[in-house]
Amino acid sequence: MKILLINHFPLEGSGSGIYTRNLAEELVNFGHEVMVIYPEHYKTRYEKFESMPIVFKSDQYNKADDVDVPFDFPCFTSHPRSVNTFYDLTDDEIAVYIDAFKKATQEAVKTFKPDMIHAQHLWLTPYVASFFNIPYVITAHGTDLKGFLKDERYHPYALEGAEKAQKVITISKQVDQDVEALLKVPKTKRSLILNGYNPELFKMKALDPKDILGKYGIDYNGEKIVFFAGKLAHFKGVDVLLDATQLNEKALEGRIVTVIAGNGELYETLIHQKNNLGLQNTHFLGHIYQEALTDLYNIAHVSCVPSRTEPFGLVAIEALACGAPVVGTNQGGLPDFITSEVGALVPVEDSVALSDGILKMLKNNSHREMADVCHNYAELNFSRHISIKKVAEMYREILIK
């Protein structure tokens, strides 16, 4: 099969970007041909699949005469390389955005000749796909549903895209329920396929924490390591983690280091909160690329996902694959896979419960005793070939009808 993937975001820096890259690479591993359309700040290429980047304007990354779209690519919340949002766009800019994706898709249909289109998010890319006489499916990622609630201007596009799709993939039970409630997509048209991680990248390694943290200027002296990776946006709950960290530092008398990897609109606000709380050993690393994330997961005694809402939580699966148990919140997609054997769930916005969960996990995993259990659980249940095999089977079923 020849599959055209279309995403609203670059292929790193966001959950759907990573999902799309994993999907593309694994489909190629299965013997299919793949092309991906995605926004970028410059022309990029990937080794395993064909690329068709749409270049968006960025004061930091390019010049005005080198772009396809005269503004930065928009996000639902934030992205490490863009602070623009879909809600900031004017109606004219929405039209420009749609036109850019239409032109790219038209070119891909002409040159690549796909059998199937797979659009990411119940948003604008399915609407674009609906203009071409090619069957298409959609993956709903959850942030699109937040956008649907926030800006009614996008309702006609999202609803039309969903109506004309052959299937809508949902990545967690919560997302599945929300797709039905908000966009009225019937059960017969939805398929719940949990997300998967890249086992070639996220795996256990024998690493020295002192060496890894030293790369970021952190002096390590045997403390317990708590790690967070994700966007610095309100729904990720990093402010709650900082409140819990104050309790953790007091309980362990400073023998703990908290490492926060990520960037976003709340970066300065969270630094200010850290200083106000007087946290002594909490470090913000900024955006970290996937290859470096694996090392940080591998030295963590516990990885934390304190989200207020979390459609799935791929970072939790990636942490488990690297041997780090996860303390997450009891909502969204996280209860679908975090069990007592590999972590713990706590109430949303409860810093005391979060602290208690982290401290208990540190006690249980003081020497990373849980690493093999966590890794084996992730590998057995969430390697990307498992979920993407189901997606490929869906394509075949659609095409033979």
Wavefront OBJ file of the C-alpha trace (Angstrom):
o trace
v 0.000 0.000 0.000
v 0.944 3.629 -0.475
v -0.056 5.711 2.547
v -0.125 9.508 2.759
v 0.060 10.832 6.332
v -0.917 14.446 7.089
v -0.245 16.135 10.420
v -0.680 19.653 11.816
v 2.706 19.543 13.591
v 6.383 18.720 12.964
v 7.412 15.121 13.542
v 8.957 15.837 16.940
v 8.058 18.101 19.832
v 4.438 16.934 20.168
v 2.660 13.680 20.886
v 0.949 13.537 17.505
v 4.221 14.382 15.768
v 5.941 11.427 17.416
v 2.892 9.255 16.695
v 3.062 10.174 13.007
v 6.788 9.501 12.760
v 6.390 6.141 14.518
v 3.506 5.304 12.201
v 5.492 6.209 9.090
v 8.603 4.269 10.108
v 6.729 1.153 11.162
v 4.547 1.097 8.040
v 7.746 1.160 5.997
v 9.070 -1.709 8.139
v 5.900 -3.614 7.174
v 6.723 -3.093 3.494
v 4.455 -0.147 2.652
v 5.387 3.118 0.945
v 4.799 6.269 2.986
v 4.811 10.021 2.408
v 4.226 12.563 5.200
v 2.952 16.147 4.899
v 3.737 18.285 7.949
v 4.620 21.903 8.895
v 8.241 22.901 9.460
v 10.505 25.944 9.541
v 12.811 24.592 6.850
v 12.955 21.792 4.308
v 13.597 18.519 6.103
v 13.960 14.938 4.968
v 13.640 11.615 6.754
v 15.576 8.515 5.829
v 12.823 5.906 5.951
v 9.924 7.701 4.248
v 9.179 10.480 1.779
v 8.669 13.970 3.195
v 6.689 16.971 2.018
v 7.213 19.734 4.608
v 5.174 22.947 4.416
v 7.473 25.770 5.537
v 5.923 28.231 7.985
v 7.371 31.652 8.825
v 9.478 31.895 11.984
v 11.583 34.845 13.092
v 13.984 32.410 14.746
v 14.353 29.736 12.076
v 13.913 31.212 8.596
v 13.506 34.267 6.378
v 10.256 35.637 4.966
v 11.153 34.800 1.372
v 11.861 31.145 2.172
v 8.381 30.174 3.368
v 5.132 28.686 2.074
v 2.986 30.243 4.832
v 3.640 33.789 6.143
v 3.044 32.973 9.838
v 4.234 30.335 12.305
v 2.483 26.978 12.494
v -0.346 27.078 15.069
v -0.806 24.703 18.008
v -3.650 23.668 20.289
v -1.706 24.607 23.434
v 2.016 25.122 22.829
v 4.968 23.625 20.998
v 8.720 23.889 21.670
v 9.144 25.813 18.417
v 5.939 27.841 18.120
v 3.814 29.942 20.463
v 1.140 30.594 17.833
v -2.232 28.885 18.408
v -5.178 28.041 16.195
v -7.246 30.460 18.276
v -4.869 33.313 17.368
v -5.478 32.870 13.634
v -7.733 35.278 11.783
v -10.333 33.876 9.407
v -8.111 34.874 6.491
v -5.143 33.045 8.052
v -7.265 29.917 8.521
v -8.035 30.055 4.801
v -4.315 30.445 3.989
v -3.491 27.502 6.257
v -6.090 25.248 4.629
v -4.973 26.293 1.150
v -1.330 25.422 1.943
v -2.311 21.906 3.050
v -4.611 21.506 0.031
v -1.788 22.409 -2.363
v 0.625 20.025 -0.657
v -1.942 17.215 -0.648
v -2.796 17.825 -4.294
v 0.894 17.577 -5.186
v 1.262 14.393 -3.123
v -1.801 12.825 -4.772
v -0.385 13.679 -8.200
v 3.175 12.455 -7.627
v 2.931 9.834 -4.871
v -0.514 8.451 -5.831
v -1.557 7.164 -2.380
v -4.060 4.370 -1.846
v -5.005 5.740 1.562
v -4.761 9.037 3.462
v -4.330 9.045 7.237
v -5.042 12.482 8.724
v -4.039 13.401 12.267
v -6.519 15.176 14.584
v -10.229 15.755 14.124
v -9.457 19.217 12.844
v -8.337 20.691 9.502
v -6.294 17.897 7.898
v -9.328 15.543 7.544
v -11.251 18.420 5.984
v -8.424 18.808 3.468
v -8.392 15.044 2.819
v -12.130 15.130 2.068
v -11.481 17.069 -1.172
v -9.705 14.125 -2.798
v -11.305 10.975 -4.082
v -9.180 8.787 -1.820
v -10.362 6.898 1.288
v -9.066 8.382 4.512
v -8.980 7.662 8.231
v -8.385 10.012 11.158
v -6.608 9.629 14.481
v -8.128 11.747 17.263
v -5.397 12.765 19.701
v -7.403 14.609 22.361
v -5.917 18.075 22.022
v -8.093 18.489 18.923
v -11.120 17.907 21.138
v -9.942 20.647 23.500
v -9.710 22.898 20.452
v -13.225 21.920 19.370
v -14.558 23.103 22.726
v -12.542 26.314 22.633
v -13.132 27.745 19.137
v -16.425 27.248 17.297
v -14.947 28.537 14.024
v -13.410 25.109 13.459
v -16.613 23.116 14.022
v -17.691 22.954 10.332
v -14.247 21.721 9.251
v -13.952 19.105 12.002
v -17.501 17.813 11.554
v -17.255 17.536 7.768
v -13.876 15.825 7.995
v -15.239 13.315 10.500
v -18.420 12.664 8.534
v -16.606 11.750 5.321
v -13.884 9.614 6.947
v -13.982 5.837 6.682
v -12.766 5.379 10.273
v -11.770 7.434 13.315
v -9.011 5.952 15.480
v -9.119 6.925 19.170
v -6.023 6.527 21.343
v -7.645 6.043 24.770
v -11.010 5.226 26.318
v -11.426 8.859 27.360
v -10.735 10.158 23.846
v -13.138 7.551 22.447
v -15.926 8.774 24.741
v -15.209 12.421 23.909
v -15.253 11.799 20.141
v -18.684 10.257 20.477
v -19.997 13.013 22.755
v -18.592 16.039 20.913
v -18.585 15.043 17.248
v -21.272 12.351 17.355
v -19.059 9.819 15.571
v -20.928 6.493 15.878
v -19.376 3.440 17.501
v -19.369 1.569 14.176
v -17.032 4.205 12.761
v -14.634 4.413 15.749
v -11.722 2.111 16.507
v -9.895 2.254 19.839
v -6.192 1.554 19.236
v -3.901 2.489 22.118
v -0.707 4.332 21.286
v 2.669 2.632 20.897
v 6.305 3.623 21.458
v 9.484 3.100 19.440
v 11.337 0.144 21.049
v 14.421 0.777 18.932
v 14.878 4.109 20.708
v 13.307 3.711 24.142
v 15.065 0.824 25.837
v 17.081 0.080 28.944
v 20.732 1.117 29.108
v 23.471 0.896 31.726
v 24.230 4.574 32.382
v 25.958 6.602 35.087
v 23.556 9.292 36.405
v 26.516 11.527 37.244
v 27.619 11.516 33.601
v 24.136 12.102 32.196
v 23.151 14.917 34.548
v 26.611 16.439 34.254
v 25.858 17.167 30.599
v 23.234 19.637 31.842
v 25.405 21.191 34.522
v 23.755 19.246 37.342
v 26.077 17.997 40.089
v 24.839 14.538 41.101
v 25.716 12.973 44.431
v 23.543 9.885 44.669
v 20.170 11.586 45.161
v 16.880 9.972 44.093
v 15.890 11.213 40.615
v 12.354 12.322 39.746
v 11.822 13.093 36.063
v 9.153 14.915 34.065
v 9.014 15.251 30.266
v 6.367 17.234 28.422
v 4.984 20.602 27.421
v 5.052 23.351 30.012
v 1.347 24.047 29.614
v -1.369 24.321 32.256
v -2.971 20.964 31.484
v 0.340 19.164 32.147
v 0.208 20.045 35.872
v 3.886 20.920 36.347
v 2.878 23.563 38.923
v 1.357 20.747 41.010
v 4.593 18.775 40.646
v 6.572 21.760 41.952
v 4.318 21.994 45.013
v 4.830 18.259 45.568
v 8.582 18.706 45.111
v 8.689 21.107 48.041
v 7.205 18.335 50.204
v 9.593 15.768 48.721
v 12.690 17.858 49.405
v 11.634 18.301 53.017
v 10.770 14.599 53.481
v 14.077 13.403 52.007
v 16.125 16.210 53.542
v 17.352 17.314 50.135
v 18.427 13.862 48.935
v 16.355 14.190 45.793
v 16.812 15.839 42.406
v 13.838 16.769 40.217
v 14.526 17.163 36.506
v 12.005 18.822 34.176
v 12.459 18.462 30.417
v 10.250 20.537 28.159
v 9.324 24.022 27.085
v 6.163 26.013 26.572
v 4.157 29.078 27.457
v 4.533 28.584 31.225
v 8.324 28.262 31.319
v 9.002 31.623 33.021
v 5.975 31.258 35.313
v 7.182 27.871 36.525
v 10.734 29.123 37.075
v 9.241 31.906 39.196
v 7.203 29.338 41.166
v 10.298 27.201 41.713
v 12.176 30.198 43.131
v 9.264 31.245 45.344
v 9.041 27.734 46.783
v 12.762 27.763 47.535
v 13.384 24.479 45.729
v 17.034 23.555 46.070
v 17.547 20.783 43.557
v 14.995 21.229 40.778
v 16.283 21.787 37.267
v 14.547 22.918 34.051
v 16.360 21.609 30.970
v 14.204 23.143 28.234
v 13.207 21.114 25.185
v 15.071 17.804 24.931
v 15.091 15.715 21.756
v 13.981 12.100 21.914
v 17.437 10.570 21.682
v 18.493 12.417 24.852
v 15.193 11.691 26.636
v 15.997 7.995 26.647
v 19.077 8.601 28.804
v 17.111 10.697 31.297
v 14.366 8.067 31.587
v 17.056 5.437 32.131
v 18.519 7.154 35.199
v 15.170 8.166 36.754
v 13.930 6.380 39.861
v 10.441 7.595 39.020
v 8.880 9.426 36.091
v 5.973 11.727 36.847
v 2.921 12.595 34.717
v 0.907 15.059 36.865
v -1.485 16.113 34.081
v -4.853 17.724 34.692
v -5.923 16.091 31.424
v -3.910 13.584 29.398
v -5.527 12.076 26.285
v -3.095 9.140 26.327
v 0.329 9.769 27.856
v 2.975 8.390 25.488
v 5.719 9.802 27.732
v 4.577 7.385 30.432
v 4.969 4.397 28.100
v 8.392 5.635 26.977
v 9.481 5.957 30.620
v 8.319 2.426 31.409
v 10.189 1.098 28.388
v 13.375 2.608 29.840
v 12.732 1.006 33.213
v 11.271 3.973 35.109
v 7.988 3.430 37.004
v 5.375 6.138 36.582
v 3.327 8.152 39.052
v 0.477 9.732 37.101
v -2.949 11.218 37.621
v -6.065 9.091 37.674
v -7.760 10.443 34.566
v -7.692 10.508 30.758
v -5.685 7.752 29.117
v -3.323 7.050 32.022
v -5.640 4.601 33.889
v -5.781 2.534 30.685
v -2.278 1.223 31.303
v -0.668 2.366 34.580
v -1.020 -0.524 37.033
v 0.264 -1.029 40.581
v 3.018 -3.277 39.198
v 4.580 -0.441 37.184
v 3.468 2.713 38.968
v 0.712 4.517 40.812
v -2.245 6.787 40.101
v -3.165 9.814 42.221
v -5.978 12.409 42.124
v -5.694 15.407 39.831
v -4.398 18.687 41.340
v -3.503 17.071 44.657
v 0.118 17.915 45.438
v 0.044 16.032 48.755
v -1.173 12.816 47.104
v 1.343 13.325 44.295
v 4.161 13.725 46.803
v 3.031 10.629 48.707
v 2.912 8.632 45.471
v 6.388 9.753 44.427
v 7.902 9.059 47.866
v 6.378 5.582 48.028
v 7.647 4.804 44.534
v 11.132 6.049 45.417
v 11.121 3.752 48.437
v 9.987 0.765 46.343
v 12.443 1.554 43.565
v 15.395 2.866 45.554
v 17.874 0.996 43.362
v 15.682 0.755 40.236
v 14.561 -2.695 41.278
v 11.407 -2.273 39.193
v 13.238 -1.561 35.941
v 12.912 -4.993 34.323
v 9.226 -5.284 35.225
v 8.452 -1.868 33.758
v 10.437 -2.496 30.589
v 8.931 -5.931 29.964
v 5.405 -4.616 30.535
v 5.879 -1.820 27.978
v 7.589 -4.084 25.438
v 4.933 -6.777 25.667
v 1.940 -4.453 25.421
v 2.897 -1.166 23.779
v 5.674 -1.630 21.211
v 4.596 0.374 18.191
v 4.451 -2.629 15.851
v 1.497 -3.955 17.874
v -0.694 -0.869 17.451
v 0.471 -0.023 13.929
v -0.202 -3.573 12.733
v -3.826 -2.955 13.741
v -3.818 0.325 11.803
v -2.419 -1.364 8.685
v -5.079 -4.080 8.946
v -7.708 -1.324 9.092
v -6.349 0.183 5.875
v -6.614 -3.170 4.110
v -10.174 -3.755 5.271
v -11.214 -0.327 3.986
v -9.526 -0.770 0.616
v -11.020 -4.200 -0.127
v -14.611 -3.088 0.538
l 1 2 3 4 5 6 7 8 9 10 11 12 13 14 15 16 17 18 19 20 21 22 23 24 25 26 27 28 29 30 31 32 33 34 35 36 37 38 39 40 41 42 43 44 45 46 47 48 49 50 51 52 53 54 55 56 57 58 59 60 61 62 63 64 65 66 67 68 69 70 71 72 73 74 75 76 77 78 79 80 81 82 83 84 85 86 87 88 89 90 91 92 93 94 95 96 97 98 99 100 101 102 103 104 105 106 107 108 109 110 111 112 113 114 115 116 117 118 119 120 121 122 123 124 125 126 127 128 129 130 131 132 133 134 135 136 137 138 139 140 141 142 143 144 145 146 147 148 149 150 151 152 153 154 155 156 157 158 159 160 161 162 163 164 165 166 167 168 169 170 171 172 173 174 175 176 177 178 179 180 181 182 183 184 185 186 187 188 189 190 191 192 193 194 195 196 197 198 199 200 201 202 203 204 205 206 207 208 209 210 211 212 213 214 215 216 217 218 219 220 221 222 223 224 225 226 227 228 229 230 231 232 233 234 235 236 237 238 239 240 241 242 243 244 245 246 247 248 249 250 251 252 253 254 255 256 257 258 259 260 261 262 263 264 265 266 267 268 269 270 271 272 273 274 275 276 277 278 279 280 281 282 283 284 285 286 287 288 289 290 291 292 293 294 295 296 297 298 299 300 301 302 303 304 305 306 307 308 309 310 311 312 313 314 315 316 317 318 319 320 321 322 323 324 325 326 327 328 329 330 331 332 333 334 335 336 337 338 339 340 341 342 343 344 345 346 347 348 349 350 351 352 353 354 355 356 357 358 359 360 361 362 363 364 365 366 367 368 369 370 371 372 373 374 375 376 377 378 379 380 381 382 383 384 385 386 387 388 389 390 391 392 393 394 395 396 397 398 399 400 401
